[in-house]
Amino acid sequence: MEDLVNMGDGVGVWSDDFMGRQLSSEFLTKYVLANDHVKVLNVNSPWGAGKTFFMQRWKSELSKSHVCVMFNAWETDYSAEPLLALITCIEQQTKDELDITAADAGKRAVDLTANILRKAAPLIAKGLVKKYIGVELDDLLGKDGSDNTADGVKDLVSSLIKDQSKTSMHVEEFKSAVVERLSSAAENNNLKVPAFIFIDELDRCRPTYAIELLERIKHFFELKDCKFVIASDSSQLAHSIRAVYGQGFSSENYLKRFFDAEFSLDNTNLWGFVRRSLPSVNSHVMGLLVDGRQAIISNRSGSRKVVKADGLTLQAGGDYPENCLLMVALCKAFDVQLREIVSYIRQIKACCDFIDGKAHFFCLAILVFSRARGMEFYQEITSGDWGVAVSNELNSTALQYKVHAKYQLVEVGDLIKFNIGLMRGRVPDVGGGVGEVQWQTHICDSYEVYPKLSEYKSLVDMAHQLS
């Protein structure tokens, strides 16, 4: 899901957008541009919920009209000074394309003559300049330029609090250099202001680095015509802040100092995403009704009754493939995020590709989801009390969703347990009788050959290594 697809193509930027993110990007662009007070926007969602996907494509689309910079905070987590890492990224990504140093290799190099870097140098402890970019401070400022600047500045934030006159002067000079650099990049490329700086993977950073980066942005980048978009899991970020300042610290209120607005990605509707992501495979069909319609069922004694779908099938709102319904049911039961879904689909597809003939899609999917949940749960599913494990460990609300198994409405939890039982050799009596045809009998009849746990488990164990 993280791979970019035809990012330079006007259509391809959003070609694999299965969650309607393009509309969100257009909405947020207009919102940020219409509200001058919004300098820093937080795109908030849990890990794996599609933040990187959204940020990369939004940035690519917005780059057609605005100067845009993408800064991966986690990739520079090793740096002792986030300000230096950030301004180096800005310097590299705003180089004039006509500049001889703007080749691929040149874009990765540090331009020691860049005004933005020279103006930042006095704000950073002297030793850190060489540690990060491999040059002495004197190489940037000249032999006489650094004597009374960075030599005594060992902590950038504390020096601001002290409000030293020299530091304040350097801060203003740095801000002017940033504005000049971004304005020049816009003018040279016929782009509009403001510039947008996207910061991704902040919640994966060391707690101290994440905090310092937010503080640098707050102190040095509250500029005219400069907007920040920061992707993070706010709850995880708040947890990181408490790890630094103590569990009693009000980290949520602390974060409000840095974010002027927050937007949460909506991942509640998985149907479109799963339908577009799930490939067609040669698999047994259980005969579930997925479109939410009612059915008139005749039992073996000739009696008729109406069975109406509800719960999960009604959420689909249309005629979806059975495997799509089963996949969504498992996603909800296991509480997984988009990034995990992509990985699990890849593993299921690999297993199906290996099997000659029809595969038992749902059984493979149950094992793939269970293996990813952890070895303790996986062992319960494959060799322990699987019924208790499913009931106790998975989302209880999702387990109670009902699917229309042709003859009856069946809870998702019971469908999962029954298929695990089949793999483990617990086959129900499917003999004749006068009573109503049971859904278990119908599934057994549809499978033709029952899945074997020993064969599927070894496949799933190998496929798990693909993630």
C-alpha positions in Angstrom: 0.0 0.0 0.0 3.0 2.3 0.5 4.2 2.0 -3.1 3.5 4.9 -5.3 1.7 4.2 -8.5 2.4 6.5 -11.5 2.9 9.4 -9.1 3.8 11.7 -12.0 0.6 11.0 -13.8 -2.4 13.2 -13.2 -4.7 10.2 -13.1 -2.2 7.7 -11.5 -1.7 9.7 -8.3 -5.0 8.4 -7.0 -5.3 5.3 -9.1 -5.1 3.0 -6.2 -7.3 5.1 -3.8 -9.8 2.6 -2.5 -10.9 4.7 0.5 -11.9 8.0 -1.1 -8.8 9.8 0.2 -8.7 12.1 -2.8 -11.9 13.9 -1.7 -10.3 14.3 1.8 -7.2 15.9 0.3 -9.2 18.4 -1.7 -11.3 19.2 1.3 -8.3 19.8 3.5 -6.4 21.8 0.9 -9.3 24.3 0.7 -9.7 24.3 4.5 -6.1 25.1 5.2 -5.9 27.8 2.4 -9.1 29.4 3.7 -7.9 29.7 7.3 -4.8 31.7 7.9 -4.6 30.6 11.6 -4.1 27.0 10.6 -0.3 26.7 10.4 0.0 23.1 11.6 -2.6 20.4 10.7 -2.4 17.0 12.3 -3.6 14.0 10.2 -4.5 11.6 13.0 -5.0 7.8 12.6 -3.6 4.7 14.2 -0.6 2.9 12.8 -1.3 1.1 9.5 -4.5 3.1 8.8 -3.1 4.7 5.6 -1.5 7.9 6.7 1.6 7.5 4.5 -0.5 6.6 1.5 -2.6 9.7 2.0 0.3 12.1 2.7 2.4 10.9 -0.3 -0.5 11.2 -2.8 -1.8 14.5 -1.4 1.7 15.9 -1.6 2.1 14.7 -5.2 -1.2 16.2 -6.3 -0.6 19.5 -4.4 2.9 19.8 -5.9 1.3 20.8 -9.2 0.3 24.2 -7.7 2.4 24.7 -4.5 5.9 24.1 -3.2 5.8 20.9 -1.3 8.4 19.2 0.9 8.1 15.6 2.3 10.0 15.0 5.5 10.1 11.5 6.9 10.8 12.1 10.6 11.6 8.5 11.4 14.4 8.3 8.7 16.2 11.1 10.5 15.5 9.8 14.0 19.2 9.2 14.5 20.0 12.9 14.2 20.8 14.7 17.4 19.1 17.9 16.1 15.8 17.7 14.3 16.0 21.3 13.1 19.2 20.6 11.1 17.6 17.5 9.6 14.4 19.4 8.6 16.1 22.4 7.0 18.5 20.1 5.1 15.5 18.3 3.7 13.9 21.6 2.7 17.1 22.8 1.1 17.5 19.6 -0.9 13.8 19.4 -2.1 13.5 23.0 -3.1 16.6 23.2 -5.3 16.0 24.8 -8.7 15.7 22.0 -11.3 17.9 24.0 -13.6 20.7 24.2 -11.1 23.6 22.1 -12.1 23.6 20.6 -8.6 20.0 19.5 -8.9 20.7 16.1 -10.3 19.7 13.1 -8.3 23.0 13.0 -6.5 23.0 16.7 -6.1 19.6 16.7 -4.5 20.9 14.3 -1.8 24.0 16.5 -1.1 24.1 19.4 1.2 24.7 22.8 -0.5 27.1 24.6 1.9 26.3 27.9 0.3 22.6 27.6 0.9 21.4 30.7 2.9 18.9 28.6 4.9 21.6 26.3 6.2 24.0 29.2 7.0 21.3 31.0 8.9 20.4 27.9 10.9 23.9 27.1 11.9 24.2 29.7 14.8 21.1 28.1 16.3 22.6 24.7 16.6 25.3 23.4 18.9 28.6 23.6 17.1 29.5 19.9 17.3 26.2 18.8 15.8 26.8 20.5 12.5 29.8 18.3 11.7 28.1 15.2 13.1 25.1 15.6 10.8 26.4 17.0 7.6 30.1 16.2 7.9 31.5 19.8 7.9 32.7 22.2 10.5 30.6 25.2 11.5 33.5 27.4 10.3 33.0 26.0 6.8 29.5 27.4 6.7 30.2 30.8 8.4 33.8 31.4 7.9 36.6 31.5 10.5 35.3 34.7 12.1 31.6 34.0 11.7 31.2 31.4 14.4 33.1 32.8 17.4 30.1 34.4 19.1 27.2 32.4 17.7 26.8 28.7 18.2 29.8 28.2 20.4 27.8 28.7 23.6 24.5 27.5 22.4 24.1 23.9 23.6 20.3 23.7 24.0 18.3 25.5 21.4 15.0 25.6 23.3 16.5 26.7 26.6 18.3 29.5 24.9 15.0 30.7 23.5 13.5 30.7 26.9 16.4 32.8 28.2 15.6 35.2 25.3 19.2 36.1 24.6 19.4 39.0 22.2 21.8 37.2 19.9 19.6 34.1 19.7 16.5 36.2 18.9 18.4 37.9 16.2 19.5 34.6 14.7 16.0 33.2 14.9 14.6 36.1 12.8 17.4 35.8 10.3 16.7 32.1 10.0 12.9 32.7 9.5 13.7 35.2 6.8 16.0 32.7 5.1 13.3 30.0 5.1 10.7 32.4 3.7 13.2 33.5 1.0 14.0 29.9 0.0 10.3 28.8 -0.2 9.3 32.0 -2.1 12.2 31.6 -4.5 11.2 28.0 -5.2 7.6 29.0 -5.8 8.6 31.8 -8.2 11.1 29.7 -10.1 8.6 27.0 -10.7 5.5 29.2 -11.3 3.8 27.9 -8.2 1.6 29.6 -5.6 2.1 30.3 -2.0 1.8 29.0 0.7 4.4 26.2 0.7 3.3 22.9 2.3 5.7 20.8 4.5 4.5 17.3 5.1 5.9 15.4 8.0 5.3 11.7 8.2 6.1 8.9 10.7 6.4 11.2 13.7 4.8 8.7 16.1 7.5 6.1 15.2 10.4 8.4 16.4 12.1 8.4 19.7 9.9 10.3 22.2 12.5 13.0 22.8 13.1 13.5 19.0 9.4 13.8 18.3 8.9 16.4 21.0 12.0 18.4 19.9 10.8 18.4 16.3 7.4 19.7 17.3 9.1 22.4 19.4 11.4 23.4 16.5 8.4 23.8 14.2 6.5 25.9 16.8 9.4 28.2 17.5 11.0 28.6 14.0 8.3 27.9 11.4 5.3 30.0 12.3 5.8 31.9 9.1 3.7 33.6 6.6 3.0 31.3 3.6 4.2 28.1 5.2 1.9 25.3 6.3 2.7 22.1 8.0 0.8 18.8 7.7 1.9 16.3 10.3 0.8 12.6 10.2 0.7 10.9 13.6 -1.2 8.6 15.8 -2.2 11.2 18.5 -2.8 8.6 21.2 0.6 7.0 20.6 2.3 10.4 20.4 0.6 11.4 23.7 1.9 8.1 25.3 5.4 9.0 24.1 5.2 12.4 25.7 4.1 10.9 29.0 7.1 8.6 28.8 9.3 11.7 28.9 7.5 13.9 31.3 5.8 11.4 33.5 2.5 9.5 33.5 0.7 12.3 35.3 1.6 14.8 32.6 -1.3 16.2 30.5 0.1 15.2 27.1 -3.1 15.7 25.2 -3.3 19.4 26.2 0.5 19.7 25.5 -0.1 18.6 21.9 -2.8 21.2 21.4 0.0 23.8 21.7 1.5 22.5 18.4 -1.6 21.6 16.3 -4.0 24.2 15.1 -6.4 21.6 13.7 -6.8 17.9 13.5 -8.3 15.6 10.9 -8.9 11.9 11.4 -8.9 9.5 8.5 -12.1 7.5 8.2 -11.6 3.8 7.8 -15.0 2.6 9.0 -16.1 1.4 5.6 -13.9 -1.5 4.5 -16.1 -2.8 1.7 -14.7 -0.8 -1.2 -11.1 -1.2 0.0 -11.4 -5.0 0.3 -13.3 -5.5 -2.9 -10.7 -3.6 -4.9 -7.8 -5.2 -3.1 -8.9 -8.8 -3.0 -8.0 -10.7 -6.2 -10.1 -13.4 -7.7 -9.0 -16.9 -6.6 -10.2 -20.4 -7.4 -12.0 -21.3 -4.2 -14.9 -23.2 -2.8 -18.1 -21.2 -2.4 -20.2 -21.6 0.8 -23.3 -20.1 -0.9 -23.6 -17.1 1.4 -26.0 -14.3 0.3 -24.2 -11.0 0.3 -26.6 -8.5 -1.2 -28.9 -8.3 1.8 -32.0 -9.7 0.1 -34.5 -11.9 1.8 -34.9 -15.6 0.8 -37.8 -18.1 1.0 -36.4 -21.4 2.3 -38.1 -24.8 2.2 -36.9 -27.4 4.7 -36.9 -31.1 4.2 -40.5 -31.5 5.5 -41.7 -29.0 2.9 -42.4 -26.1 5.2 -41.4 -22.6 4.0 -40.1 -19.6 5.8 -38.6 -16.2 5.0 -35.0 -15.5 6.0 -33.9 -11.9 5.9 -30.2 -10.9 6.0 -29.1 -8.4 8.6 -25.9 -7.2 10.3 -22.8 -7.5 8.2 -24.4 -8.2 4.8 -26.6 -5.1 5.0 -23.5 -3.0 5.4 -22.3 -4.0 2.0 -25.2 -2.3 0.3 -24.7 -4.3 -2.9 -23.8 -7.5 -4.6 -20.3 -8.3 -3.3 -18.3 -11.5 -3.9 -18.6 -14.0 -1.0 -14.9 -13.9 -0.3 -15.2 -10.1 0.1 -17.8 -10.6 2.8 -15.7 -13.2 4.6 -12.6 -10.9 4.4 -14.5 -7.9 5.8 -15.9 -10.2 8.6 -12.4 -11.2 9.6 -11.1 -7.7 9.4 -13.7 -6.5 11.8 -13.4 -9.5 14.1 -9.6 -9.2 14.3 -9.6 -5.3 14.5 -7.0 -4.9 11.7 -5.8 -1.7 9.9 -5.4 -1.2 6.2 -1.7 -1.9 6.1 -2.3 -5.3 7.7 -5.2 -6.1 5.4 -2.9 -5.6 2.4 -0.3 -8.0 3.9 -2.9 -10.6 4.7 -4.4 -10.6 1.2 -0.9 -11.1 -0.2 -0.4 -14.1 2.0 -3.8 -15.6 1.3 -3.3 -15.2 -2.5 0.1 -16.9 -2.2 -1.4 -19.9 -0.5 -4.2 -20.1 -3.1 -1.7 -19.9 -5.9 0.2 -22.9 -4.5 -2.9 -25.1 -4.2 -3.9 -27.2 -7.1 -7.6 -26.9 -7.7 -10.0 -25.1 -5.4 -8.8 -23.6 -2.1 -10.8 -23.1 1.1 -10.5 -19.3 1.1 -12.1 -18.7 4.5 -10.1 -21.4 6.2 -6.8 -20.0 4.8 -7.9 -16.5 5.8 -8.7 -17.5 9.4 -5.2 -19.1 9.7 -3.4 -16.1 8.2 -5.2 -13.7 10.5 -4.6 -15.9 13.5 -0.9 -16.4 12.7 -0.4 -12.6 12.5 -2.1 -12.1 15.8 0.7 -14.0 17.7 2.0 -17.5 18.4 0.0 -18.0 21.6 -3.3 -17.3 19.9 -2.3 -19.3 16.8 -1.4 -22.3 18.9 -4.9 -22.2 20.6 -6.5 -22.1 17.1 -4.5 -24.9 15.7 -4.0 -27.2 18.7 -5.9 -25.8 21.7 -9.4 -24.7 22.6 -10.2 -22.7 19.5 -13.8 -21.9 20.6 -12.7 -20.2 23.8 -9.8 -18.4 22.0 -12.1 -16.9 19.4 -14.7 -15.9 21.9 -12.3 -14.3 24.4 -9.7 -12.7 22.1 -11.6 -11.3 19.1 -14.0 -8.3 18.8 -17.1 -9.5 20.5 -19.4 -7.0 18.6 -18.0 -8.2 15.2 -18.4 -11.8 16.2 -22.1 -11.2 16.6 -22.6 -9.8 13.1 -24.8 -12.2 11.1 -24.3 -13.6 7.6 -26.9 -15.1 5.5 -25.9 -18.8 5.1 -28.7 -19.5 2.7 -30.8 -21.6 5.2 -30.2 -19.5 8.3 -28.6 -16.3 9.7 -25.3 -17.3 11.3 -23.1 -15.3 13.6 -19.6 -14.6 12.3 -18.1 -16.1 15.4 -20.0 -19.4 14.9 -18.9 -19.4 11.2 -15.2 -19.0 12.2 -15.4 -21.7 14.9 -17.1 -24.1 12.6 -14.5 -23.7 9.9 -11.7 -24.2 12.4 -13.4 -27.3 13.5 -13.6 -28.6 10.0 -9.8 -28.1 9.6 -9.2 -29.9 12.8 -11.3 -32.9 11.8 -14.6 -32.2 13.5 -17.0 -33.0 10.7 -20.7 -32.8 11.7 -23.2 -35.6 10.8 -24.6 -34.6 7.5 -27.0 -37.5 7.2 -30.6 -37.3 6.3 -33.4 -36.2 8.6 -36.8 -34.7 8.6 -35.9 -31.4 10.2 -34.7 -28.2 8.7 -31.6 -28.3 6.6 -28.8 -26.8 8.8 -26.2 -24.3 7.6 -23.4 -26.6 8.7 -24.7 -29.3 6.4 -24.9 -26.9 3.5 -21.3 -25.7 4.0 -20.0 -29.3 4.2 -21.8 -30.1 1.0 -20.4 -27.1 -0.7 -16.8 -27.9 0.3 -16.7 -31.2 -1.5 -13.4 -32.0 0.1 -12.8 -30.9 3.7 -9.7 -28.7 4.4 -6.8 -30.3 6.2 -5.2 -28.3 8.9 -1.8 -30.0 8.5 -1.6 -28.9 4.9 -3.0 -25.4 5.3 -0.9 -24.7 8.4 2.4 -25.4 6.7 1.3 -23.1 3.8 0.3 -20.3 6.1 3.5 -20.5 8.1 5.5 -20.0 4.9 3.2 -17.3 3.6 3.7 -15.4 6.9 7.3 -14.9 6.0 6.1 -12.7 3.1 4.9 -9.9 5.4 
